[in-house]
Amino acid sequence: MAITIQPYTEDWIPAVKAFNTRLAAGGIDPAFHFHETSIPPWLPKLSDRRTYQEFYLAVDKNEVRGAFILKFQDFFLRGDTRTVVYYHLPVSEGIVNKAYSSVGVHMLRAALKAQPLLYCLGMGGFDLPLPQMLKAMGWSLCEVPFAFRVNHAANFLRQIAPLRQSKALRFIGNLAAVTGAGWTGINMLQKRYSSARQPDIAAELVDSFEGWADELWQQTRNQYSMIAGRDRATLSVLYPLGKDLFRLKISRGDRIIGWAVVLDTQMKNNKYFGNMRVGSIADCLAAPEDAVAVVQAATEFLQERDVDLVVSNQLHSAWVNGMKARGFLDGPSNFIFAASKPLAEIIGPLDANKHNLHFTRGDGDGPVNL
């Protein structure tokens, strides 16, 4: 077996389809099959675009044995602008055929050789194969905290999957929902660490990011040791208008202090959220001291839309504390940030420095799965 890594071009589409067929025969869910188009449907590479994706294939003669995606984006990192690359959706035939068990390592090493400043995000938890491989190869990993705030307790208690895993838990959840005891307990928890609502904070729904977004980016980027580019050109590419996606410009009085990208999604038999209507704060930006106000405005916008639950993943301590100040509770997180050795050398020890890194779901696959 002589694996080579090469860009995904149109002539490889039949081989990718055959690759996916073999994965399906091995019982792999279609969600983990690779794209059967050589042009990325999200963030394709255009001549004037700094944020884009490229598809790569692991090829053995005329057969595709693996594939992965690289997302290129400028980051402001320790005071300098650098291109940092997101390595994601690596899929190898090794998951269904042990003869190709080394393909995953081969792909990662090839990506690192081409782009040393790599990171991964999400991945489903520390115990899964990709995080385990990254750890074995000396990457630095940490959890990106998950926070949630319940808006409708009865539906939350009836739908949230961890409370539905046994007959006894389902009974307790249903009883709490019917009697109101669930809402009383949840409300007490959400108020426990909440601070007073900040006055004169407003969220304006906007169709586009304008010059104010560039000004905000210039004003705030030095307050984070690592943050992906969030100028208006980049934001317009990352967050195109959609029926469930909303762009919010957030002000204190007559001064713009931040923005948030939020989603309002009706779940259908979701493995975590059942059939709840879930609001999510997918991305956001402000000076750290204004994080609480931005979380407040984004949360109230979603609550006014009558979602059952508001959720977010945030790594920076100001945003984690901003969530707590607005009554969000800590939940179990399967969202992991991992930095390659060269990237970790610039960041510094991750345990000591992770609290000043600004990472959200927008820095991974975008506002998907929510």
C-alpha positions as a Python dict, from the first residue, in 0.01 Angstrom:
ca = {
    (1, 'M'): (0, 0, 0),
    (2, 'A'): (151, 331, -113),
    (3, 'I'): (-70, 614, 7),
    (4, 'T'): (-32, 956, -154),
    (5, 'I'): (-214, 1276, -56),
    (6, 'Q'): (-348, 1492, -334),
    (7, 'P'): (-610, 1760, -394),
    (8, 'Y'): (-962, 1639, -469),
    (9, 'T'): (-1031, 1709, -836),
    (10, 'E'): (-1340, 1632, -1041),
    (11, 'D'): (-1194, 1318, -1196),
    (12, 'W'): (-1179, 1156, -848),
    (13, 'I'): (-1555, 1184, -784),
    (14, 'P'): (-1633, 825, -898),
    (15, 'A'): (-1360, 692, -667),
    (16, 'V'): (-1498, 895, -375),
    (17, 'K'): (-1845, 753, -441),
    (18, 'A'): (-1696, 402, -436),
    (19, 'F'): (-1516, 490, -111),
    (20, 'N'): (-1846, 600, 45),
    (21, 'T'): (-2013, 282, -75),
    (22, 'R'): (-1752, 76, 110),
    (23, 'L'): (-1805, 287, 424),
    (24, 'A'): (-2182, 234, 399),
    (25, 'A'): (-2133, -141, 360),
    (26, 'G'): (-1930, -130, 681),
    (27, 'G'): (-2218, 36, 866),
    (28, 'I'): (-2086, 394, 870),
    (29, 'D'): (-2357, 658, 895),
    (30, 'P'): (-2392, 875, 581),
    (31, 'A'): (-2319, 1181, 797),
    (32, 'F'): (-1958, 1061, 808),
    (33, 'H'): (-1922, 996, 435),
    (34, 'F'): (-1711, 1236, 233),
    (35, 'H'): (-1841, 1497, -8),
    (36, 'E'): (-1916, 1365, -355),
    (37, 'T'): (-1822, 1696, -515),
    (38, 'S'): (-1472, 1831, -555),
    (39, 'I'): (-1577, 2192, -487),
    (40, 'P'): (-1660, 2266, -122),
    (41, 'P'): (-2025, 2370, -93),
    (42, 'W'): (-1927, 2591, 203),
    (43, 'L'): (-1630, 2831, 173),
    (44, 'P'): (-1500, 2734, -172),
    (45, 'K'): (-1165, 2888, -265),
    (46, 'L'): (-1209, 3209, -462),
    (47, 'S'): (-936, 3438, -592),
    (48, 'D'): (-1003, 3722, -348),
    (49, 'R'): (-1102, 3515, -45),
    (50, 'R'): (-878, 3465, 261),
    (51, 'T'): (-1116, 3222, 431),
    (52, 'Y'): (-1176, 2906, 232),
    (53, 'Q'): (-1172, 2526, 234),
    (54, 'E'): (-980, 2268, 33),
    (55, 'F'): (-1054, 1896, 2),
    (56, 'Y'): (-776, 1635, 2),
    (57, 'L'): (-774, 1262, -70),
    (58, 'A'): (-559, 974, 49),
    (59, 'V'): (-510, 766, -264),
    (60, 'D'): (-383, 411, -314),
    (61, 'K'): (-328, 367, -688),
    (62, 'N'): (-675, 430, -834),
    (63, 'E'): (-870, 396, -511),
    (64, 'V'): (-957, 654, -245),
    (65, 'R'): (-876, 525, 104),
    (66, 'G'): (-931, 844, 303),
    (67, 'A'): (-1014, 1214, 283),
    (68, 'F'): (-999, 1531, 490),
    (69, 'I'): (-1072, 1904, 477),
    (70, 'L'): (-849, 2201, 549),
    (71, 'K'): (-1013, 2533, 633),
    (72, 'F'): (-778, 2829, 589),
    (73, 'Q'): (-835, 3148, 785),
    (74, 'D'): (-634, 3443, 915),
    (75, 'F'): (-600, 3455, 1293),
    (76, 'F'): (-475, 3732, 1516),
    (77, 'L'): (-228, 3532, 1724),
    (78, 'R'): (-10, 3687, 1992),
    (79, 'G'): (-27, 4024, 1819),
    (80, 'D'): (49, 3898, 1467),
    (81, 'T'): (-174, 3798, 1177),
    (82, 'R'): (-106, 3436, 1077),
    (83, 'T'): (-283, 3181, 864),
    (84, 'V'): (-403, 2902, 1092),
    (85, 'V'): (-567, 2595, 944),
    (86, 'Y'): (-856, 2386, 1075),
    (87, 'Y'): (-819, 2011, 1009),
    (88, 'H'): (-1157, 1844, 999),
    (89, 'L'): (-1377, 1561, 877),
    (90, 'P'): (-1090, 1315, 841),
    (91, 'V'): (-1240, 983, 733),
    (92, 'S'): (-1039, 670, 666),
    (93, 'E'): (-1124, 330, 527),
    (94, 'G'): (-946, 200, 834),
    (95, 'I'): (-1271, 235, 1029),
    (96, 'V'): (-1418, -52, 826),
    (97, 'N'): (-1105, -237, 709),
    (98, 'K'): (-805, -284, 939),
    (99, 'A'): (-576, -311, 637),
    (100, 'Y'): (-605, 68, 612),
    (101, 'S'): (-574, 150, 983),
    (102, 'S'): (-263, 363, 919),
    (103, 'V'): (-434, 595, 671),
    (104, 'G'): (-559, 831, 942),
    (105, 'V'): (-210, 890, 1079),
    (106, 'H'): (-74, 930, 726),
    (107, 'M'): (-332, 1200, 645),
    (108, 'L'): (-265, 1395, 965),
    (109, 'R'): (113, 1387, 915),
    (110, 'A'): (74, 1506, 556),
    (111, 'A'): (-150, 1792, 666),
    (112, 'L'): (97, 1891, 938),
    (113, 'K'): (388, 1887, 696),
    (114, 'A'): (201, 2120, 459),
    (115, 'Q'): (43, 2341, 730),
    (116, 'P'): (217, 2319, 1071),
    (117, 'L'): (-23, 2564, 1241),
    (118, 'L'): (-315, 2322, 1260),
    (119, 'Y'): (-602, 2294, 1504),
    (120, 'C'): (-904, 2069, 1549),
    (121, 'L'): (-1236, 2159, 1709),
    (122, 'G'): (-1541, 1962, 1816),
    (123, 'M'): (-1462, 1594, 1764),
    (124, 'G'): (-1728, 1453, 1999),
    (125, 'G'): (-1523, 1400, 2315),
    (126, 'F'): (-1178, 1303, 2441),
    (127, 'D'): (-1241, 928, 2418),
    (128, 'L'): (-1300, 917, 2040),
    (129, 'P'): (-1034, 807, 1788),
    (130, 'L'): (-926, 1147, 1651),
    (131, 'P'): (-863, 1315, 1990),
    (132, 'Q'): (-687, 1001, 2108),
    (133, 'M'): (-460, 1009, 1802),
    (134, 'L'): (-389, 1380, 1847),
    (135, 'K'): (-295, 1324, 2211),
    (136, 'A'): (-63, 1039, 2116),
    (137, 'M'): (108, 1266, 1861),
    (138, 'G'): (177, 1534, 2122),
    (139, 'W'): (-102, 1780, 2049),
    (140, 'S'): (-243, 1998, 2330),
    (141, 'L'): (-614, 1947, 2402),
    (142, 'C'): (-876, 2112, 2620),
    (143, 'E'): (-1252, 2115, 2658),
    (144, 'V'): (-1457, 2408, 2526),
    (145, 'P'): (-1723, 2460, 2794),
    (146, 'F'): (-2090, 2408, 2708),
    (147, 'A'): (-2352, 2633, 2869),
    (148, 'F'): (-2730, 2620, 2854),
    (149, 'R'): (-3026, 2821, 2980),
    (150, 'V'): (-3374, 2672, 2996),
    (151, 'N'): (-3663, 2883, 2874),
    (152, 'H'): (-3945, 2623, 2886),
    (153, 'A'): (-3875, 2373, 3162),
    (154, 'A'): (-4161, 2132, 3088),
    (155, 'N'): (-4053, 2066, 2731),
    (156, 'F'): (-3687, 2057, 2836),
    (157, 'L'): (-3755, 1788, 3095),
    (158, 'R'): (-3960, 1581, 2851),
    (159, 'Q'): (-3707, 1606, 2565),
    (160, 'I'): (-3351, 1631, 2695),
    (161, 'A'): (-3181, 1300, 2614),
    (162, 'P'): (-2969, 1247, 2930),
    (163, 'L'): (-3292, 1250, 3134),
    (164, 'R'): (-3460, 997, 2904),
    (165, 'Q'): (-3209, 713, 2919),
    (166, 'S'): (-3403, 492, 3159),
    (167, 'K'): (-3765, 436, 3251),
    (168, 'A'): (-3706, 574, 3600),
    (169, 'L'): (-3544, 892, 3472),
    (170, 'R'): (-3820, 941, 3217),
    (171, 'F'): (-4078, 907, 3493),
    (172, 'I'): (-3898, 1162, 3713),
    (173, 'G'): (-3864, 1404, 3422),
    (174, 'N'): (-4229, 1374, 3325),
    (175, 'L'): (-4340, 1413, 3687),
    (176, 'A'): (-4127, 1725, 3733),
    (177, 'A'): (-4263, 1870, 3409),
    (178, 'V'): (-4626, 1810, 3503),
    (179, 'T'): (-4606, 1928, 3864),
    (180, 'G'): (-4393, 2237, 3799),
    (181, 'A'): (-4126, 2114, 4039),
    (182, 'G'): (-3881, 2098, 3750),
    (183, 'W'): (-3922, 2464, 3661),
    (184, 'T'): (-3887, 2565, 4028),
    (185, 'G'): (-3558, 2381, 4061),
    (186, 'I'): (-3419, 2494, 3727),
    (187, 'N'): (-3520, 2854, 3793),
    (188, 'M'): (-3345, 2851, 4130),
    (189, 'L'): (-3026, 2717, 3972),
    (190, 'Q'): (-3033, 2970, 3690),
    (191, 'K'): (-3078, 3258, 3934),
    (192, 'R'): (-2810, 3133, 4173),
    (193, 'Y'): (-2516, 3301, 4000),
    (194, 'S'): (-2702, 3551, 3784),
    (195, 'S'): (-2613, 3916, 3811),
    (196, 'A'): (-2862, 4197, 3765),
    (197, 'R'): (-2978, 4264, 3413),
    (198, 'Q'): (-2773, 4541, 3252),
    (199, 'P'): (-2981, 4843, 3145),
    (200, 'D'): (-2983, 5019, 2808),
    (201, 'I'): (-2864, 4711, 2611),
    (202, 'A'): (-3031, 4653, 2273),
    (203, 'A'): (-2998, 4401, 1991),
    (204, 'E'): (-3075, 4512, 1636),
    (205, 'L'): (-3138, 4251, 1367),
    (206, 'V'): (-2922, 4341, 1064),
    (207, 'D'): (-2893, 4198, 713),
    (208, 'S'): (-2521, 4264, 678),
    (209, 'F'): (-2200, 4342, 862),
    (210, 'E'): (-2089, 4695, 773),
    (211, 'G'): (-1805, 4929, 867),
    (212, 'W'): (-1902, 4912, 1233),
    (213, 'A'): (-1796, 4545, 1234),
    (214, 'D'): (-1449, 4638, 1104),
    (215, 'E'): (-1416, 4907, 1370),
    (216, 'L'): (-1516, 4662, 1641),
    (217, 'W'): (-1265, 4407, 1512),
    (218, 'Q'): (-981, 4660, 1524),
    (219, 'Q'): (-1082, 4774, 1873),
    (220, 'T'): (-1111, 4430, 2032),
    (221, 'R'): (-867, 4190, 1865),
    (222, 'N'): (-570, 4286, 2085),
    (223, 'Q'): (-765, 4182, 2392),
    (224, 'Y'): (-752, 3814, 2288),
    (225, 'S'): (-428, 3617, 2261),
    (226, 'M'): (-578, 3408, 1977),
    (227, 'I'): (-884, 3493, 1773),
    (228, 'A'): (-993, 3414, 1418),
    (229, 'G'): (-1043, 3708, 1182),
    (230, 'R'): (-1383, 3867, 1241),
    (231, 'D'): (-1380, 4160, 1002),
    (232, 'R'): (-1692, 4226, 796),
    (233, 'A'): (-1562, 4055, 480),
    (234, 'T'): (-1489, 3734, 670),
    (235, 'L'): (-1815, 3744, 865),
    (236, 'S'): (-2018, 3790, 547),
    (237, 'V'): (-1862, 3474, 404),
    (238, 'L'): (-1895, 3267, 722),
    (239, 'Y'): (-2252, 3364, 804),
    (240, 'P'): (-2469, 3409, 495),
    (241, 'L'): (-2828, 3497, 564),
    (242, 'G'): (-3058, 3201, 623),
    (243, 'K'): (-3404, 3134, 756),
    (244, 'D'): (-3275, 3010, 1092),
    (245, 'L'): (-2965, 3233, 1125),
    (246, 'F'): (-2975, 3586, 1260),
    (247, 'R'): (-2710, 3858, 1277),
    (248, 'L'): (-2742, 4090, 1576),
    (249, 'K'): (-2573, 4427, 1621),
    (250, 'I'): (-2562, 4500, 1993),
    (251, 'S'): (-2544, 4843, 2151),
    (252, 'R'): (-2524, 5007, 2490),
    (253, 'G'): (-2713, 5330, 2448),
    (254, 'D'): (-2587, 5484, 2124),
    (255, 'R'): (-2254, 5295, 2125),
    (256, 'I'): (-2207, 4969, 1936),
    (257, 'I'): (-2037, 4723, 2170),
    (258, 'G'): (-2057, 4390, 1989),
    (259, 'W'): (-2243, 4146, 1769),
    (260, 'A'): (-2376, 3792, 1786),
    (261, 'V'): (-2475, 3529, 1533),
    (262, 'V'): (-2761, 3321, 1670),
    (263, 'L'): (-2971, 3032, 1541),
    (264, 'D'): (-3328, 2923, 1611),
    (265, 'T'): (-3360, 2556, 1520),
    (266, 'Q'): (-3653, 2319, 1551),
    (267, 'M'): (-3492, 1985, 1635),
    (268, 'K'): (-3636, 1659, 1507),
    (269, 'N'): (-3548, 1347, 1706),
    (270, 'N'): (-3206, 1493, 1786),
    (271, 'K'): (-2992, 1257, 1990),
    (272, 'Y'): (-2930, 1528, 2252),
    (273, 'F'): (-3224, 1769, 2230),
    (274, 'G'): (-3511, 1549, 2112),
    (275, 'N'): (-3777, 1768, 1950),
    (276, 'M'): (-3698, 2089, 2132),
    (277, 'R'): (-3673, 2428, 1968),
    (278, 'V'): (-3311, 2522, 2039),
    (279, 'G'): (-3163, 2869, 2027),
    (280, 'S'): (-2785, 2887, 2001),
    (281, 'I'): (-2531, 3165, 2030),
    (282, 'A'): (-2303, 3034, 1756),
    (283, 'D'): (-2056, 3322, 1747),
    (284, 'C'): (-2003, 3662, 1906),
    (285, 'L'): (-1754, 3943, 1952),
    (286, 'A'): (-1706, 4230, 2195),
    (287, 'A'): (-1441, 4355, 2431),
    (288, 'P'): (-1419, 4106, 2719),
    (289, 'E'): (-1575, 4357, 2959),
    (290, 'D'): (-1884, 4373, 2736),
    (291, 'A'): (-1933, 3996, 2706),
    (292, 'V'): (-2212, 3988, 2967),
    (293, 'A'): (-2409, 4254, 2781),
    (294, 'V'): (-2377, 4076, 2448),
    (295, 'V'): (-2485, 3743, 2600),
    (296, 'Q'): (-2780, 3920, 2762),
    (297, 'A'): (-2896, 4076, 2435),
    (298, 'A'): (-2853, 3757, 2231),
    (299, 'T'): (-3030, 3544, 2495),
    (300, 'E'): (-3324, 3782, 2524),
    (301, 'F'): (-3361, 3789, 2145),
    (302, 'L'): (-3388, 3409, 2139),
    (303, 'Q'): (-3619, 3398, 2441),
    (304, 'E'): (-3851, 3645, 2268),
    (305, 'R'): (-3862, 3400, 1976),
    (306, 'D'): (-3993, 3146, 2231),
    (307, 'V'): (-3718, 2883, 2205),
    (308, 'D'): (-3718, 2607, 2466),
    (309, 'L'): (-3346, 2625, 2535),
    (310, 'V'): (-3048, 2853, 2463),
    (311, 'V'): (-2702, 2696, 2430),
    (312, 'S'): (-2347, 2802, 2351),
    (313, 'N'): (-1987, 2677, 2354),
    (314, 'Q'): (-1731, 2937, 2468),
    (315, 'L'): (-1364, 2901, 2560),
    (316, 'H'): (-1257, 3251, 2668),
    (317, 'S'): (-1309, 3315, 3039),
    (318, 'A'): (-1492, 3646, 2985),
    (319, 'W'): (-1754, 3469, 2773),
    (320, 'V'): (-1776, 3171, 3008),
    (321, 'N'): (-1835, 3412, 3297),
    (322, 'G'): (-2076, 3613, 3081),
    (323, 'M'): (-2287, 3302, 3035),
    (324, 'K'): (-2292, 3234, 3407),
    (325, 'A'): (-2385, 3595, 3482),
    (326, 'R'): (-2691, 3556, 3260),
    (327, 'G'): (-2810, 3241, 3435),
    (328, 'F'): (-2658, 2977, 3206),
    (329, 'L'): (-2574, 2642, 3362),
    (330, 'D'): (-2269, 2426, 3288),
    (331, 'G'): (-2342, 2113, 3088),
    (332, 'P'): (-2127, 1821, 2975),
    (333, 'S'): (-1920, 1923, 2674),
    (334, 'N'): (-1807, 1702, 2386),
    (335, 'F'): (-1654, 2003, 2209),
    (336, 'I'): (-1275, 1981, 2216),
    (337, 'F'): (-1004, 2225, 2102),
    (338, 'A'): (-671, 2075, 1997),
    (339, 'A'): (-355, 2258, 1889),
    (340, 'S'): (-65, 2107, 1697),
    (341, 'K'): (281, 2126, 1855),
    (342, 'P'): (391, 2428, 1645),
    (343, 'L'): (69, 2611, 1722),
    (344, 'A'): (89, 2526, 2093),
    (345, 'E'): (443, 2665, 2106),
    (346, 'I'): (303, 3005, 2001),
    (347, 'I'): (-1, 2989, 2228),
    (348, 'G'): (200, 2874, 2528),
    (349, 'P'): (95, 2603, 2775),
    (350, 'L'): (-271, 2541, 2697),
    (351, 'D'): (-386, 2490, 3056),
    (352, 'A'): (-248, 2831, 3150),
    (353, 'N'): (-350, 3020, 2836),
    (354, 'K'): (-676, 2866, 2714),
    (355, 'H'): (-884, 3121, 2906),
    (356, 'N'): (-762, 3400, 2675),
    (357, 'L'): (-839, 3215, 2347),
    (358, 'H'): (-1164, 3312, 2178),
    (359, 'F'): (-1317, 2999, 2023),
    (360, 'T'): (-1683, 2933, 1943),
    (361, 'R'): (-1867, 2696, 1711),
    (362, 'G'): (-1807, 2947, 1436),
    (363, 'D'): (-1437, 2856, 1437),
    (364, 'G'): (-1510, 2498, 1336),
    (365, 'D'): (-1766, 2369, 1090),
    (366, 'G'): (-1968, 2686, 1125),
    (367, 'P'): (-2317, 2704, 1275),
    (368, 'V'): (-2407, 2345, 1196),
    (369, 'N'): (-2560, 2067, 1408),
    (370, 'L'): (-2751, 2333, 1600),
}
